[in-house]
Amino acid sequence: MSPRRRAGNPLRRKILAWGVLLFVATTLGRALVGERGLVAVWRHRGEAATIERDIERLRQENDRLRGEILSLRDDPRAVEPIAREDLGYARPGEILILFPHSSPPPTAPR
């Protein structure tokens, strides 16, 4: 075989090398910043952590409200302050004095 045949065509080798380099660069770029790349994974992990904190906060709020519901159903002492303040109820023998809601005095036109 001739030396030229063994060494291959230099232009062909350059094109092949550039092709491989371009393929590797494209693949690496997509792995880092593509829609399923490393940057997207980090962003989604942050979003997931925020959602998990929100879920935990809402679970605690649900537990608190569930306890409040049970006490309002079963404990007359829990219902009494609400009936007195919001509905204006009074115990037998009590005198209830209601004051009208006052609006701020009108201001004089300038």
ChimeraX attribute file (.defattr): number of C-alpha atoms within 10 A of each C-alpha:
attribute: neighborCount
match mode: 1-to-1
recipient: residues
	/A:1	5
	/A:2	6
	/A:3	7
	/A:4	9
	/A:5	8
	/A:6	8
	/A:7	9
	/A:8	10
	/A:9	10
	/A:10	10
	/A:11	9
	/A:12	10
	/A:13	12
	/A:14	11
	/A:15	11
	/A:16	12
	/A:17	12
	/A:18	12
	/A:19	12
	/A:20	12
	/A:21	12
	/A:22	12
	/A:23	12
	/A:24	12
	/A:25	12
	/A:26	12
	/A:27	12
	/A:28	13
	/A:29	13
	/A:30	14
	/A:31	15
	/A:32	15
	/A:33	13
	/A:34	14
	/A:35	11
	/A:36	12
	/A:37	14
	/A:38	15
	/A:39	14
	/A:40	15
	/A:41	15
	/A:42	11
	/A:43	10
	/A:44	13
	/A:45	12
	/A:46	12
	/A:47	12
	/A:48	12
	/A:49	11
	/A:50	11
	/A:51	12
	/A:52	12
	/A:53	12
	/A:54	12
	/A:55	12
	/A:56	11
	/A:57	12
	/A:58	12
	/A:59	12
	/A:60	12
	/A:61	12
	/A:62	12
	/A:63	12
	/A:64	11
	/A:65	12
	/A:66	12
	/A:67	12
	/A:68	12
	/A:69	13
	/A:70	11
	/A:71	14
	/A:72	15
	/A:73	11
	/A:74	10
	/A:75	11
	/A:76	10
	/A:77	10
	/A:78	15
	/A:79	13
	/A:80	16
	/A:81	13
	/A:82	13
	/A:83	12
	/A:84	13
	/A:85	10
	/A:86	9
	/A:87	10
	/A:88	12
	/A:89	14
	/A:90	13
	/A:91	9
	/A:92	6
	/A:93	6
	/A:94	8
	/A:95	8
	/A:96	11
	/A:97	7
	/A:98	7
	/A:99	6
	/A:100	6
	/A:101	6
	/A:102	6
	/A:103	6
	/A:104	6
	/A:105	6
	/A:106	6
	/A:107	6
	/A:108	5
	/A:109	4
	/A:110	3
